[in-house]
Amino acid sequence: MQYNLKFILVMISLIMIPMSANANCDALLNFESKKLHSKQIIDFCESFDDKVLLVVNTASRCGFTPQFKQLESLYQKYKDQGLEIIGFPSNDFRQEHKSEAETASVCFKNYGVSFTMVSPSSIKGSAKNDFYKILTERAGKEPSWNFNKYLVSSDTKSIEHFGSNINPLNSTLEQRIVKSLNL
């Protein structure tokens, strides 16, 4: 009987190992999404835990779409210091292509985006994805338009909102990123 109990305890501990990998992960990062125009699944906890995040709701047919260029420059400038940028394409403001391939083309071909872009999803209202539910609740603000930006501290305790009109480079946003990265 004791051998069986020991065996059971070992088996339970082996089963729990994968679960414990996410046990220390904040609820915000307990999220998975398909990468834009790909079959690859991104586990946010594995990919972004302990990183400073800049989360942006994007649309490829918006007047703010040229911000992709500055976002990519920002990413290249600070990625080695711990910044990750995550783009969430959304048609909530009726300015995103219906085809994921067209959205990907704008991001990757037109603007050379190399930071993480996920598959299109809703980022506001009752249909918003689970990540944005927690993000906007903690920030106290839903996106009011495309290219709203949320700066998430590496410990996920602090989330700051920046509107569409705030440029990624040479702005209060970049200053806050530098401070968050302790540079």
Summary of the structure (lengths in Angstrom):
residues: 183
radius of gyration: 18.6
end to end distance: 58.5
largest distance: 70.1
contacts: 549
relative contact order: 0.17
helix: 43%
strand: 17%
